[in-house]
Amino acid sequence: MPLAEARPNQDLVKLATERQHLTNVLKLVAYQIESDLVNLIRPHYARAEEEGRTLIQTVLQSSATLEPADRELHVTLAPLSSPHRSQAVAALCQDLNTTEACFPGTELRMRFAVAGYPK
């Protein structure tokens, strides 16, 4: 079904070719990052094959606190709805902490944790 038929009486907006290419590149980069995080969580989450991508998407949409301290930025994620998922994410956080990644544009080393779980 053509879009014009699906949305009658509405103006259609077509992105310029350059913008469409940029949008596609950003989607590809986001998908690759999500895939990398799923691979990192696989050893810690038994249902990674079936639910890994959904778990990562949930984590990326969940709330967190950001606290700058000395030369670090503490990112503390809210616990998830079930303890086994929170434990898997806490293990992922420990793995990410070993990378010593800095917050973009700063020298602040990012430290990840899940509230209520060992750091």
Biopython code that builds the backbone (N, CA, C, O; Angstrom):
import numpy as np
from Bio.PDB.StructureBuilder import StructureBuilder

atoms = [
    (1, "MET", "N", (0.850, -1.167, 0.000)),
    (1, "MET", "CA", (0.000, 0.000, 0.000)),
    (1, "MET", "C", (0.899, 1.233, 0.000)),
    (1, "MET", "O", (1.789, 1.342, 0.844)),
    (2, "PRO", "N", (0.689, 2.140, -0.906)),
    (2, "PRO", "CA", (1.466, 3.380, -0.927)),
    (2, "PRO", "C", (1.196, 4.204, 0.328)),
    (2, "PRO", "O", (0.092, 4.186, 0.871)),
    (3, "LEU", "N", (2.210, 4.921, 0.777)),
    (3, "LEU", "CA", (2.094, 5.730, 1.982)),
    (3, "LEU", "C", (0.993, 6.775, 1.861)),
    (3, "LEU", "O", (0.304, 7.060, 2.840)),
    (4, "ALA", "N", (0.822, 7.336, 0.701)),
    (4, "ALA", "CA", (-0.210, 8.357, 0.499)),
    (4, "ALA", "C", (-1.604, 7.795, 0.769)),
    (4, "ALA", "O", (-2.485, 8.509, 1.248)),
    (5, "GLU", "N", (-1.798, 6.507, 0.458)),
    (5, "GLU", "CA", (-3.094, 5.888, 0.733)),
    (5, "GLU", "C", (-3.250, 5.561, 2.220)),
    (5, "GLU", "O", (-4.354, 5.630, 2.760)),
    (6, "ALA", "N", (-2.155, 5.210, 2.871)),
    (6, "ALA", "CA", (-2.197, 4.857, 4.292)),
    (6, "ALA", "C", (-2.424, 6.088, 5.154)),
    (6, "ALA", "O", (-3.001, 5.984, 6.237)),
    (7, "ARG", "N", (-1.985, 7.243, 4.698)),
    (7, "ARG", "CA", (-2.113, 8.477, 5.473)),
    (7, "ARG", "C", (-2.755, 9.565, 4.611)),
    (7, "ARG", "O", (-2.100, 10.545, 4.256)),
    (8, "PRO", "N", (-4.035, 9.392, 4.277)),
    (8, "PRO", "CA", (-4.698, 10.403, 3.432)),
    (8, "PRO", "C", (-4.809, 11.745, 4.154)),
    (8, "PRO", "O", (-4.888, 11.805, 5.381)),
    (9, "ASN", "N", (-4.814, 12.793, 3.379)),
    (9, "ASN", "CA", (-4.964, 14.167, 3.885)),
    (9, "ASN", "C", (-3.811, 14.615, 4.772)),
    (9, "ASN", "O", (-3.966, 15.542, 5.567)),
    (10, "GLN", "N", (-2.672, 13.977, 4.647)),
    (10, "GLN", "CA", (-1.494, 14.394, 5.421)),
    (10, "GLN", "C", (-0.345, 14.624, 4.454)),
    (10, "GLN", "O", (-0.160, 13.882, 3.489)),
    (11, "ASP", "N", (0.423, 15.670, 4.736)),
    (11, "ASP", "CA", (1.581, 15.943, 3.904)),
    (11, "ASP", "C", (2.642, 14.878, 4.129)),
    (11, "ASP", "O", (2.886, 14.457, 5.260)),
    (12, "LEU", "N", (3.262, 14.452, 3.054)),
    (12, "LEU", "CA", (4.347, 13.487, 3.139)),
    (12, "LEU", "C", (5.674, 14.228, 3.119)),
    (12, "LEU", "O", (5.870, 15.156, 2.335)),
    (13, "VAL", "N", (6.574, 13.810, 3.986)),
    (13, "VAL", "CA", (7.883, 14.435, 4.061)),
    (13, "VAL", "C", (8.910, 13.424, 3.598)),
    (13, "VAL", "O", (8.994, 12.319, 4.134)),
    (14, "LYS", "N", (9.686, 13.805, 2.605)),
    (14, "LYS", "CA", (10.747, 12.927, 2.109)),
    (14, "LYS", "C", (12.080, 13.561, 2.472)),
    (14, "LYS", "O", (12.340, 14.723, 2.158)),
    (15, "LEU", "N", (12.912, 12.784, 3.135)),
    (15, "LEU", "CA", (14.220, 13.295, 3.514)),
    (15, "LEU", "C", (15.098, 13.470, 2.284)),
    (15, "LEU", "O", (14.999, 12.712, 1.319)),
    (16, "ALA", "N", (15.951, 14.475, 2.336)),
    (16, "ALA", "CA", (16.941, 14.640, 1.281)),
    (16, "ALA", "C", (17.848, 13.411, 1.291)),
    (16, "ALA", "O", (18.027, 12.772, 2.328)),
    (17, "THR", "N", (18.407, 13.091, 0.156)),
    (17, "THR", "CA", (19.231, 11.888, 0.025)),
    (17, "THR", "C", (20.349, 11.860, 1.058)),
    (17, "THR", "O", (20.606, 10.816, 1.657)),
    (18, "GLU", "N", (21.019, 12.989, 1.277)),
    (18, "GLU", "CA", (22.126, 13.039, 2.237)),
    (18, "GLU", "C", (21.625, 12.752, 3.650)),
    (18, "GLU", "O", (22.266, 12.020, 4.405)),
    (19, "ARG", "N", (20.493, 13.323, 3.999)),
    (19, "ARG", "CA", (19.936, 13.092, 5.334)),
    (19, "ARG", "C", (19.527, 11.629, 5.503)),
    (19, "ARG", "O", (19.712, 11.041, 6.568)),
    (20, "GLN", "N", (18.972, 11.054, 4.442)),
    (20, "GLN", "CA", (18.571, 9.650, 4.500)),
    (20, "GLN", "C", (19.800, 8.764, 4.694)),
    (20, "GLN", "O", (19.753, 7.808, 5.469)),
    (21, "HIS", "N", (20.888, 9.066, 4.007)),
    (21, "HIS", "CA", (22.127, 8.299, 4.173)),
    (21, "HIS", "C", (22.652, 8.427, 5.602)),
    (21, "HIS", "O", (23.061, 7.435, 6.206)),
    (22, "LEU", "N", (22.641, 9.645, 6.141)),
    (22, "LEU", "CA", (23.102, 9.860, 7.514)),
    (22, "LEU", "C", (22.216, 9.096, 8.502)),
    (22, "LEU", "O", (22.715, 8.466, 9.434)),
    (23, "THR", "N", (20.912, 9.157, 8.291)),
    (23, "THR", "CA", (19.984, 8.419, 9.154)),
    (23, "THR", "C", (20.281, 6.925, 9.100)),
    (23, "THR", "O", (20.305, 6.260, 10.136)),
    (24, "ASN", "N", (20.504, 6.401, 7.922)),
    (24, "ASN", "CA", (20.812, 4.974, 7.779)),
    (24, "ASN", "C", (22.125, 4.599, 8.456)),
    (24, "ASN", "O", (22.225, 3.540, 9.074)),
    (25, "VAL", "N", (23.135, 5.464, 8.342)),
    (25, "VAL", "CA", (24.415, 5.198, 9.003)),
    (25, "VAL", "C", (24.242, 5.165, 10.515)),
    (25, "VAL", "O", (24.778, 4.282, 11.185)),
    (26, "LEU", "N", (23.490, 6.128, 11.057)),
    (26, "LEU", "CA", (23.257, 6.159, 12.502)),
    (26, "LEU", "C", (22.503, 4.916, 12.974)),
    (26, "LEU", "O", (22.808, 4.382, 14.040)),
    (27, "LYS", "N", (21.536, 4.454, 12.206)),
    (27, "LYS", "CA", (20.813, 3.230, 12.554)),
    (27, "LYS", "C", (21.750, 2.029, 12.556)),
    (27, "LYS", "O", (21.677, 1.178, 13.443)),
    (28, "LEU", "N", (22.631, 1.963, 11.561)),
    (28, "LEU", "CA", (23.593, 0.853, 11.493)),
    (28, "LEU", "C", (24.552, 0.872, 12.672)),
    (28, "LEU", "O", (24.844, -0.178, 13.246)),
    (29, "VAL", "N", (25.044, 2.041, 13.041)),
    (29, "VAL", "CA", (25.956, 2.163, 14.174)),
    (29, "VAL", "C", (25.243, 1.764, 15.466)),
    (29, "VAL", "O", (25.808, 1.038, 16.284)),
    (30, "ALA", "N", (24.015, 2.227, 15.656)),
    (30, "ALA", "CA", (23.248, 1.869, 16.854)),
    (30, "ALA", "C", (23.015, 0.361, 16.918)),
    (30, "ALA", "O", (23.123, -0.236, 17.989)),
    (31, "TYR", "N", (22.698, -0.253, 15.790)),
    (31, "TYR", "CA", (22.476, -1.704, 15.755)),
    (31, "TYR", "C", (23.762, -2.452, 16.089)),
    (31, "TYR", "O", (23.728, -3.456, 16.801)),
    (32, "GLN", "N", (24.890, -1.971, 15.580)),
    (32, "GLN", "CA", (26.170, -2.631, 15.866)),
    (32, "GLN", "C", (26.532, -2.522, 17.344)),
    (32, "GLN", "O", (27.014, -3.488, 17.936)),
    (33, "ILE", "N", (26.307, -1.366, 17.938)),
    (33, "ILE", "CA", (26.578, -1.189, 19.371)),
    (33, "ILE", "C", (25.687, -2.113, 20.187)),
    (33, "ILE", "O", (26.145, -2.757, 21.131)),
    (34, "GLU", "N", (24.417, -2.174, 19.820)),
    (34, "GLU", "CA", (23.485, -3.067, 20.510)),
    (34, "GLU", "C", (23.950, -4.520, 20.388)),
    (34, "GLU", "O", (23.904, -5.274, 21.360)),
    (35, "SER", "N", (24.393, -4.906, 19.199)),
    (35, "SER", "CA", (24.886, -6.277, 18.973)),
    (35, "SER", "C", (26.123, -6.561, 19.817)),
    (35, "SER", "O", (26.257, -7.648, 20.377)),
    (36, "ASP", "N", (27.027, -5.588, 19.910)),
    (36, "ASP", "CA", (28.230, -5.763, 20.731)),
    (36, "ASP", "C", (27.866, -5.944, 22.206)),
    (36, "ASP", "O", (28.466, -6.767, 22.897)),
    (37, "LEU", "N", (26.892, -5.183, 22.683)),
    (37, "LEU", "CA", (26.462, -5.322, 24.078)),
    (37, "LEU", "C", (25.798, -6.676, 24.315)),
    (37, "LEU", "O", (25.986, -7.278, 25.372)),
    (38, "VAL", "N", (25.027, -7.157, 23.349)),
    (38, "VAL", "CA", (24.425, -8.490, 23.476)),
    (38, "VAL", "C", (25.531, -9.546, 23.572)),
    (38, "VAL", "O", (25.434, -10.474, 24.375)),
    (39, "ASN", "N", (26.563, -9.408, 22.768)),
    (39, "ASN", "CA", (27.685, -10.364, 22.832)),
    (39, "ASN", "C", (28.388, -10.309, 24.183)),
    (39, "ASN", "O", (28.816, -11.341, 24.699)),
    (40, "LEU", "N", (28.510, -9.122, 24.758)),
    (40, "LEU", "CA", (29.152, -8.989, 26.067)),
    (40, "LEU", "C", (28.311, -9.586, 27.194)),
    (40, "LEU", "O", (28.856, -10.094, 28.175)),
    (41, "ILE", "N", (27.002, -9.527, 27.059)),
    (41, "ILE", "CA", (26.138, -10.024, 28.130)),
    (41, "ILE", "C", (25.895, -11.536, 28.020)),
    (41, "ILE", "O", (25.444, -12.170, 28.974)),
    (42, "ARG", "N", (26.193, -12.094, 26.869)),
    (42, "ARG", "CA", (25.925, -13.518, 26.612)),
    (42, "ARG", "C", (26.462, -14.448, 27.706)),
    (42, "ARG", "O", (25.731, -15.352, 28.110)),
    (43, "PRO", "N", (27.697, -14.285, 28.214)),
    (43, "PRO", "CA", (28.185, -15.199, 29.250)),
    (43, "PRO", "C", (27.462, -15.057, 30.591)),
    (43, "PRO", "O", (27.553, -15.942, 31.441)),
    (44, "HIS", "N", (26.756, -13.965, 30.780)),
    (44, "HIS", "CA", (26.126, -13.677, 32.070)),
    (44, "HIS", "C", (24.607, -13.895, 32.066)),
    (44, "HIS", "O", (23.964, -13.829, 33.114)),
    (45, "TYR", "N", (24.047, -14.151, 30.896)),
    (45, "TYR", "CA", (22.588, -14.221, 30.782)),
    (45, "TYR", "C", (22.213, -15.443, 29.951)),
    (45, "TYR", "O", (22.468, -15.487, 28.748)),
    (46, "ALA", "N", (21.608, -16.430, 30.598)),
    (46, "ALA", "CA", (21.309, -17.709, 29.950)),
    (46, "ALA", "C", (20.369, -17.561, 28.749)),
    (46, "ALA", "O", (20.451, -18.346, 27.804)),
    (47, "ARG", "N", (19.501, -16.589, 28.773)),
    (47, "ARG", "CA", (18.531, -16.420, 27.691)),
    (47, "ARG", "C", (18.961, -15.353, 26.678)),
    (47, "ARG", "O", (18.118, -14.731, 26.031)),
    (48, "ALA", "N", (20.245, -15.150, 26.549)),
    (48, "ALA", "CA", (20.761, -14.103, 25.662)),
    (48, "ALA", "C", (20.337, -14.314, 24.208)),
    (48, "ALA", "O", (20.046, -13.350, 23.501)),
    (49, "GLU", "N", (20.303, -15.562, 23.763)),
    (49, "GLU", "CA", (19.905, -15.811, 22.376)),
    (49, "GLU", "C", (18.472, -15.363, 22.117)),
    (49, "GLU", "O", (18.179, -14.779, 21.073)),
    (50, "GLU", "N", (17.584, -15.634, 23.061)),
    (50, "GLU", "CA", (16.175, -15.318, 22.873)),
    (50, "GLU", "C", (15.825, -13.895, 23.287)),
    (50, "GLU", "O", (14.991, -13.252, 22.650)),
    (51, "GLU", "N", (16.454, -13.400, 24.347)),
    (51, "GLU", "CA", (16.032, -12.131, 24.937)),
    (51, "GLU", "C", (17.139, -11.085, 25.048)),
    (51, "GLU", "O", (16.899, -9.995, 25.566)),
    (52, "GLY", "N", (18.327, -11.391, 24.581)),
    (52, "GLY", "CA", (19.463, -10.493, 24.773)),
    (52, "GLY", "C", (19.243, -9.098, 24.223)),
    (52, "GLY", "O", (19.509, -8.107, 24.903)),
    (53, "ARG", "N", (18.763, -9.020, 23.005)),
    (53, "ARG", "CA", (18.558, -7.714, 22.377)),
    (53, "ARG", "C", (17.486, -6.914, 23.127)),
    (53, "ARG", "O", (17.630, -5.706, 23.321)),
    (54, "THR", "N", (16.420, -7.587, 23.544)),
    (54, "THR", "CA", (15.357, -6.920, 24.310)),
    (54, "THR", "C", (15.894, -6.434, 25.649)),
    (54, "THR", "O", (15.562, -5.333, 26.089)),
    (55, "LEU", "N", (16.716, -7.241, 26.296)),
    (55, "LEU", "CA", (17.308, -6.842, 27.573)),
    (55, "LEU", "C", (18.170, -5.593, 27.397)),
    (55, "LEU", "O", (18.055, -4.648, 28.178)),
    (56, "ILE", "N", (19.018, -5.581, 26.395)),
    (56, "ILE", "CA", (19.886, -4.420, 26.153)),
    (56, "ILE", "C", (19.037, -3.184, 25.849)),
    (56, "ILE", "O", (19.334, -2.102, 26.355)),
    (57, "GLN", "N", (18.002, -3.322, 25.046)),
    (57, "GLN", "CA", (17.130, -2.179, 24.740)),
    (57, "GLN", "C", (16.462, -1.657, 26.006)),
    (57, "GLN", "O", (16.319, -0.447, 26.183)),
    (58, "THR", "N", (16.056, -2.567, 26.885)),
    (58, "THR", "CA", (15.440, -2.170, 28.158)),
    (58, "THR", "C", (16.430, -1.390, 29.010)),
    (58, "THR", "O", (16.081, -0.364, 29.593)),
    (59, "VAL", "N", (17.656, -1.872, 29.080)),
    (59, "VAL", "CA", (18.691, -1.196, 29.867)),
    (59, "VAL", "C", (18.959, 0.202, 29.312)),
    (59, "VAL", "O", (19.082, 1.164, 30.071)),
    (60, "LEU", "N", (19.048, 0.308, 28.001)),
    (60, "LEU", "CA", (19.341, 1.604, 27.387)),
    (60, "LEU", "C", (18.201, 2.608, 27.576)),
    (60, "LEU", "O", (18.418, 3.816, 27.482)),
    (61, "GLN", "N", (17.003, 2.120, 27.837)),
    (61, "GLN", "CA", (15.861, 3.003, 28.046)),
    (61, "GLN", "C", (15.554, 3.218, 29.529)),
    (61, "GLN", "O", (14.696, 4.033, 29.869)),
    (62, "SER", "N", (16.236, 2.505, 30.402)),
    (62, "SER", "CA", (15.935, 2.614, 31.828)),
    (62, "SER", "C", (16.556, 3.875, 32.425)),
    (62, "SER", "O", (17.402, 4.524, 31.809)),
    (63, "SER", "N", (16.121, 4.200, 33.621)),
    (63, "SER", "CA", (16.649, 5.396, 34.281)),
    (63, "SER", "C", (17.999, 5.097, 34.926)),
    (63, "SER", "O", (18.340, 3.950, 35.218)),
    (64, "ALA", "N", (18.742, 6.160, 35.133)),
    (64, "ALA", "CA", (20.067, 6.043, 35.748)),
    (64, "ALA", "C", (20.409, 7.368, 36.413)),
    (64, "ALA", "O", (19.853, 8.414, 36.079)),
    (65, "THR", "N", (21.334, 7.298, 37.356)),
    (65, "THR", "CA", (21.865, 8.530, 37.940)),
    (65, "THR", "C", (23.281, 8.731, 37.434)),
    (65, "THR", "O", (24.028, 7.770, 37.248)),
    (66, "LEU", "N", (23.637, 9.964, 37.217)),
    (66, "LEU", "CA", (24.982, 10.334, 36.779)),
    (66, "LEU", "C", (25.608, 11.184, 37.864)),
    (66, "LEU", "O", (25.055, 12.211, 38.258)),
    (67, "GLU", "N", (26.760, 10.755, 38.343)),
    (67, "GLU", "CA", (27.445, 11.501, 39.393)),
    (67, "GLU", "C", (28.919, 11.682, 39.026)),
    (67, "GLU", "O", (29.682, 10.716, 39.030)),
    (68, "PRO", "N", (29.322, 12.916, 38.709)),
    (68, "PRO", "CA", (30.743, 13.156, 38.484)),
    (68, "PRO", "C", (31.486, 13.151, 39.818)),
    (68, "PRO", "O", (31.023, 13.737, 40.796)),
    (69, "ALA", "N", (32.632, 12.490, 39.850)),
    (69, "ALA", "CA", (33.450, 12.426, 41.066)),
    (69, "ALA", "C", (34.913, 12.359, 40.654)),
    (69, "ALA", "O", (35.324, 11.463, 39.916)),
    (70, "ASP", "N", (35.692, 13.317, 41.139)),
    (70, "ASP", "CA", (37.119, 13.387, 40.787)),
    (70, "ASP", "C", (37.286, 13.251, 39.283)),
    (70, "ASP", "O", (36.866, 14.127, 38.527)),
    (71, "ARG", "N", (37.895, 12.162, 38.849)),
    (71, "ARG", "CA", (38.138, 11.955, 37.421)),
    (71, "ARG", "C", (37.245, 10.866, 36.848)),
    (71, "ARG", "O", (37.594, 10.240, 35.847)),
    (72, "GLU", "N", (36.096, 10.635, 37.473)),
    (72, "GLU", "CA", (35.184, 9.579, 37.036)),
    (72, "GLU", "C", (33.768, 10.114, 36.902)),
    (72, "GLU", "O", (33.387, 11.102, 37.529)),
    (73, "LEU", "N", (33.004, 9.429, 36.064)),
    (73, "LEU", "CA", (31.575, 9.684, 35.956)),
    (73, "LEU", "C", (30.884, 8.380, 36.320)),
    (73, "LEU", "O", (30.972, 7.397, 35.585)),
    (74, "HIS", "N", (30.194, 8.373, 37.459)),
    (74, "HIS", "CA", (29.497, 7.175, 37.933)),
    (74, "HIS", "C", (28.106, 7.128, 37.305)),
    (74, "HIS", "O", (27.296, 8.038, 37.480)),
    (75, "VAL", "N", (27.852, 6.057, 36.576)),
    (75, "VAL", "CA", (26.559, 5.830, 35.939)),
    (75, "VAL", "C", (25.922, 4.656, 36.678)),
    (75, "VAL", "O", (26.356, 3.514, 36.529)),
    (76, "THR", "N", (24.898, 4.939, 37.471)),
    (76, "THR", "CA", (24.236, 3.897, 38.256)),
    (76, "THR", "C", (22.857, 3.655, 37.679)),
    (76, "THR", "O", (21.976, 4.513, 37.748)),
    (77, "LEU", "N", (22.682, 2.473, 37.108)),
    (77, "LEU", "CA", (21.423, 2.096, 36.478)),
    (77, "LEU", "C", (20.425, 1.630, 37.527)),
    (77, "LEU", "O", (20.808, 1.063, 38.551)),
    (78, "ALA", "N", (19.154, 1.868, 37.272)),
    (78, "ALA", "CA", (18.101, 1.356, 38.150)),
    (78, "ALA", "C", (18.010, -0.155, 37.965)),
    (78, "ALA", "O", (18.199, -0.653, 36.855)),
    (79, "PRO", "N", (17.722, -0.895, 39.045)),
    (79, "PRO", "CA", (17.560, -2.347, 38.899)),
    (79, "PRO", "C", (16.397, -2.658, 37.959)),
    (79, "PRO", "O", (15.451, -1.878, 37.841)),
    (80, "LEU", "N", (16.482, -3.795, 37.301)),
    (80, "LEU", "CA", (15.427, -4.210, 36.383)),
    (80, "LEU", "C", (14.328, -4.955, 37.131)),
    (80, "LEU", "O", (14.394, -5.116, 38.349)),
    (81, "SER", "N", (13.333, -5.401, 36.403)),
    (81, "SER", "CA", (12.155, -6.015, 37.020)),
    (81, "SER", "C", (12.422, -7.371, 37.665)),
    (81, "SER", "O", (11.654, -7.809, 38.522)),
    (82, "SER", "N", (13.495, -8.036, 37.264)),
    (82, "SER", "CA", (13.796, -9.336, 37.875)),
    (82, "SER", "C", (15.267, -9.387, 38.290)),
    (82, "SER", "O", (16.130, -8.849, 37.597)),
    (83, "PRO", "N", (15.550, -10.035, 39.424)),
    (83, "PRO", "CA", (16.925, -10.077, 39.929)),
    (83, "PRO", "C", (17.928, -10.711, 38.957)),
    (83, "PRO", "O", (19.065, -10.249, 38.860)),
    (84, "HIS", "N", (17.520, -11.760, 38.239)),
    (84, "HIS", "CA", (18.491, -12.401, 37.341)),
    (84, "HIS", "C", (18.885, -11.465, 36.193)),
    (84, "HIS", "O", (20.017, -11.528, 35.714)),
    (85, "ARG", "N", (17.985, -10.614, 35.754)),
    (85, "ARG", "CA", (18.334, -9.637, 34.716)),
    (85, "ARG", "C", (19.229, -8.547, 35.289)),
    (85, "ARG", "O", (20.191, -8.127, 34.646)),
    (86, "SER", "N", (18.916, -8.092, 36.486)),
    (86, "SER", "CA", (19.760, -7.075, 37.126)),
    (86, "SER", "C", (21.164, -7.607, 37.367)),
    (86, "SER", "O", (22.141, -6.879, 37.188)),
    (87, "GLN", "N", (21.278, -8.877, 37.774)),
    (87, "GLN", "CA", (22.598, -9.482, 38.000)),
    (87, "GLN", "C", (23.378, -9.569, 36.696)),
    (87, "GLN", "O", (24.582, -9.311, 36.672)),
    (88, "ALA", "N", (22.700, -9.930, 35.615)),
    (88, "ALA", "CA", (23.375, -10.001, 34.310)),
    (88, "ALA", "C", (23.872, -8.630, 33.886)),
    (88, "ALA", "O", (24.983, -8.499, 33.371)),
    (89, "VAL", "N", (23.054, -7.612, 34.099)),
    (89, "VAL", "CA", (23.448, -6.247, 33.727)),
    (89, "VAL", "C", (24.579, -5.765, 34.629)),
    (89, "VAL", "O", (25.480, -5.066, 34.164)),
    (90, "ALA", "N", (24.547, -6.125, 35.909)),
    (90, "ALA", "CA", (25.638, -5.751, 36.821)),
    (90, "ALA", "C", (26.952, -6.385, 36.356)),
    (90, "ALA", "O", (28.003, -5.748, 36.422)),
    (91, "ALA", "N", (26.897, -7.629, 35.889)),
    (91, "ALA", "CA", (28.099, -8.284, 35.363)),
    (91, "ALA", "C", (28.574, -7.580, 34.093)),
    (91, "ALA", "O", (29.776, -7.413, 33.887)),
    (92, "LEU", "N", (27.638, -7.170, 33.246)),
    (92, "LEU", "CA", (27.993, -6.403, 32.048)),
    (92, "LEU", "C", (28.669, -5.100, 32.441)),
    (92, "LEU", "O", (29.651, -4.694, 31.821)),
    (93, "CYS", "N", (28.142, -4.442, 33.476)),
    (93, "CYS", "CA", (28.747, -3.200, 33.959)),
    (93, "CYS", "C", (30.195, -3.428, 34.387)),
    (93, "CYS", "O", (31.068, -2.619, 34.075)),
    (94, "GLN", "N", (30.451, -4.513, 35.092)),
    (94, "GLN", "CA", (31.823, -4.819, 35.516)),
    (94, "GLN", "C", (32.730, -5.009, 34.301)),
    (94, "GLN", "O", (33.871, -4.547, 34.292)),
    (95, "ASP", "N", (32.215, -5.693, 33.277)),
    (95, "ASP", "CA", (32.999, -5.873, 32.047)),
    (95, "ASP", "C", (33.281, -4.528, 31.377)),
    (95, "ASP", "O", (34.399, -4.276, 30.929)),
    (96, "LEU", "N", (32.264, -3.665, 31.309)),
    (96, "LEU", "CA", (32.449, -2.352, 30.686)),
    (96, "LEU", "C", (33.438, -1.496, 31.469)),
    (96, "LEU", "O", (34.172, -0.701, 30.882)),
    (97, "ASN", "N", (33.460, -1.656, 32.798)),
    (97, "ASN", "CA", (34.385, -0.870, 33.617)),
    (97, "ASN", "C", (35.834, -1.209, 33.324)),
    (97, "ASN", "O", (36.712, -0.364, 33.502)),
    (98, "THR", "N", (36.101, -2.425, 32.878)),
    (98, "THR", "CA", (37.491, -2.813, 32.567)),
    (98, "THR", "C", (38.002, -2.121, 31.309)),
    (98, "THR", "O", (39.211, -2.068, 31.081)),
    (99, "THR", "N", (37.086, -1.586, 30.483)),
    (99, "THR", "CA", (37.520, -0.909, 29.257)),
    (99, "THR", "C", (38.089, 0.471, 29.530)),
    (99, "THR", "O", (38.787, 1.036, 28.688)),
    (100, "GLU", "N", (37.794, 1.019, 30.706)),
    (100, "GLU", "CA", (38.248, 2.353, 31.101)),
    (100, "GLU", "C", (37.873, 3.419, 30.074)),
    (100, "GLU", "O", (38.666, 4.308, 29.762)),
    (101, "ALA", "N", (36.660, 3.313, 29.559)),
    (101, "ALA", "CA", (36.158, 4.280, 28.578)),
    (101, "ALA", "C", (35.912, 5.628, 29.242)),
    (101, "ALA", "O", (35.486, 5.700, 30.395)),
    (102, "CYS", "N", (36.185, 6.686, 28.502)),
    (102, "CYS", "CA", (35.943, 8.046, 28.990)),
    (102, "CYS", "C", (34.685, 8.604, 28.347)),
    (102, "CYS", "O", (34.339, 8.275, 27.213)),
    (103, "PHE", "N", (34.009, 9.464, 29.110)),
    (103, "PHE", "CA", (32.835, 10.139, 28.581)),
    (103, "PHE", "C", (33.302, 11.023, 27.428)),
    (103, "PHE", "O", (34.276, 11.761, 27.577)),
    (104, "PRO", "N", (32.619, 10.962, 26.271)),
    (104, "PRO", "CA", (33.071, 11.720, 25.090)),
    (104, "PRO", "C", (33.288, 13.202, 25.386)),
    (104, "PRO", "O", (32.456, 13.859, 26.010)),
    (105, "GLY", "N", (34.411, 13.699, 24.926)),
    (105, "GLY", "CA", (34.740, 15.105, 25.072)),
    (105, "GLY", "C", (35.310, 15.483, 26.423)),
    (105, "GLY", "O", (35.569, 16.657, 26.685)),
    (106, "THR", "N", (35.513, 14.471, 27.305)),
    (106, "THR", "CA", (36.067, 14.750, 28.632)),
    (106, "THR", "C", (37.160, 13.737, 28.949)),
    (106, "THR", "O", (37.441, 12.828, 28.168)),
    (107, "GLU", "N", (37.759, 13.919, 30.105)),
    (107, "GLU", "CA", (38.737, 12.957, 30.614)),
    (107, "GLU", "C", (38.116, 12.109, 31.723)),
    (107, "GLU", "O", (38.830, 11.388, 32.421)),
    (108, "LEU", "N", (36.783, 12.189, 31.895)),
    (108, "LEU", "CA", (36.111, 11.451, 32.957)),
    (108, "LEU", "C", (35.966, 9.982, 32.571)),
    (108, "LEU", "O", (35.341, 9.647, 31.564)),
    (109, "ARG", "N", (36.554, 9.116, 33.391)),
    (109, "ARG", "CA", (36.440, 7.673, 33.167)),
    (109, "ARG", "C", (35.048, 7.232, 33.616)),
    (109, "ARG", "O", (34.617, 7.554, 34.724)),
    (110, "MET", "N", (34.356, 6.504, 32.764)),
    (110, "MET", "CA", (32.994, 6.069, 33.082)),
    (110, "MET", "C", (33.031, 4.804, 33.927)),
    (110, "MET", "O", (33.743, 3.851, 33.611)),
    (111, "ARG", "N", (32.251, 4.810, 35.009)),
    (111, "ARG", "CA", (32.127, 3.660, 35.916)),
    (111, "ARG", "C", (30.659, 3.288, 35.985)),
    (111, "ARG", "O", (29.834, 4.088, 36.427)),
    (112, "PHE", "N", (30.324, 2.078, 35.552)),
    (112, "PHE", "CA", (28.946, 1.623, 35.476)),
    (112, "PHE", "C", (28.625, 0.699, 36.638)),
    (112, "PHE", "O", (29.485, -0.050, 37.103)),
    (113, "ALA", "N", (27.371, 0.755, 37.108)),
    (113, "ALA", "CA", (26.894, -0.124, 38.168)),
    (113, "ALA", "C", (25.366, -0.191, 38.101)),
    (113, "ALA", "O", (24.716, 0.646, 37.473)),
    (114, "VAL", "N", (24.818, -1.204, 38.761)),
    (114, "VAL", "CA", (23.377, -1.316, 38.946)),
    (114, "VAL", "C", (23.115, -1.076, 40.420)),
    (114, "VAL", "O", (23.769, -1.683, 41.268)),
    (115, "ALA", "N", (22.182, -0.213, 40.741)),
    (115, "ALA", "CA", (21.873, 0.110, 42.135)),
    (115, "ALA", "C", (21.536, -1.167, 42.903)),
    (115, "ALA", "O", (20.715, -1.973, 42.465)),
    (116, "GLY", "N", (22.188, -1.336, 44.062)),
    (116, "GLY", "CA", (21.931, -2.472, 44.910)),
    (116, "GLY", "C", (22.741, -3.717, 44.598)),
    (116, "GLY", "O", (22.574, -4.744, 45.257)),
    (117, "TYR", "N", (23.616, -3.643, 43.603)),
    (117, "TYR", "CA", (24.455, -4.786, 43.231)),
    (117, "TYR", "C", (25.928, -4.398, 43.395)),
    (117, "TYR", "O", (26.292, -3.234, 43.230)),
    (118, "PRO", "N", (26.769, -5.384, 43.722)),
    (118, "PRO", "CA", (28.194, -5.080, 43.940)),
    (118, "PRO", "C", (28.812, -4.398, 42.721)),
    (118, "PRO", "O", (28.486, -4.712, 41.576)),
    (119, "LYS", "N", (29.699, -3.473, 42.996)),
    (119, "LYS", "CA", (30.369, -2.726, 41.925)),
    (119, "LYS", "C", (31.641, -3.400, 41.489)),
    (119, "LYS", "O", (32.327, -2.903, 40.596)),
]
sb = StructureBuilder()
sb.init_structure("model")
sb.init_model(0)
sb.init_chain("A")
sb.init_seg("    ")
for serial, (resi, resn, name, xyz) in enumerate(atoms, 1):
    if name == "N":
        sb.init_residue(resn, " ", resi, " ")
    sb.init_atom(name, np.array(xyz, "f"), 0.0, 1.0, " ", f" {name:<3s}", serial, name[0])
structure = sb.get_structure()
